[in-house]
């Protein structure tokens, strides 16, 4: 599965990329916004909540791919805003991320 990871924290981005790649995922990363070009080649998106000031709710609605949000914020509040999206608390265990991506297919 090819996954796009979006995060404005470079250390988190590298750690998640490395961990997912070790689990056999083909990982693309995004250190900027917008992400439209990268979406053409991925199966799912793992994104931080509001990276780069992005409207994550709108992006989740428009992405056309399964989305998993991981955040240091209030996961319950975010889940209410984007009900069809899996929301994980940062720092999320890699097993939880892998499970969420698998369920998002």
N, C-alpha and C positions, 0 to 999 in steps of 0.2 A: 504494500500500500504506500502510495506517495502522499506525504503530509506536508503542508505548509505551516511552519511555526512562526507566529508573529509576536514579538515582544520588544519593548523599548529598553529593556535591561539587558545589555550585552552579555553579562555573566550568566544570567538565567537562560538566555537564548542559546548560548554555546553548550551549557550543561544539558538542557533538554534535547538539543540536536544530537549530542554525543550519546546520550542514554537511549534515545529512540533508534538511532542508527545501530547501536549494539544489539537491539532487539529485532533487527532485520527490516526496519522501516527505511524507505527512501525519503530523506528529509530535505526539504527546501526551507530556507529561512528568509525572513524579511525584516530588514532593519530600517524600513522607511514606509511611508504611506504615499500613494494608494497601492493596493494589492491586486488590482484587476488583472494585470498581465500575468502574474504568477498563478492565478486561479485556473488558467487554461490547462495547466499540466499537473494538477494535484487531485487527489481523491477526497481529502478531508483537510480541515483547518483547525489548528490548535492556536488560540490567541489569548493574549493577556487582555484584561478589560481596559478598553479605551487607550490603547497604545498610540502615541503620537497625537493625542487629542482627537482620535478617530471616534466617530459615532458607532460604537460596536453594535448597538441594537439594529441600526439601519444596515450595517454591513452583514450581520447575521441573517437578516431578512433577504438581502440581495445576493448573497454569495452563491447560491445554487449548489452548494456542497455541504456535507455534514460539518458541523462546527462544534468544537469543545472549547469552552472558555475556562481559563484558569486565572485566579485573581487573589490578591491579598485583601480585597474588599469584602463586603457583606454578600456572601454567596446566596443567601435566601432572597435578599432584595433584587439581586441580579437575575436570579431564576424567575422571579415574578415578571421582570421586564422582557425576558426572552424565554418563554416557557418551553419551547421545543429544542432547547439547547442544553447540553450537559454542562454543569458548572462545577468546577473543582476549586478547592482552597489551596492557595500557594503557601508553603511549598508543597506541591502535590507529589506523592510517591510515584515513581515511574510505573509501577504496576497499575496504579489507579488511572494514570494517563493512557496506558496501553489498553486497559479494559474499556475506558470511555471511547477511545478511537475505534476499537473493535465493535462496540455497540452502535456507534454512529454510522457504520457502513450502510 
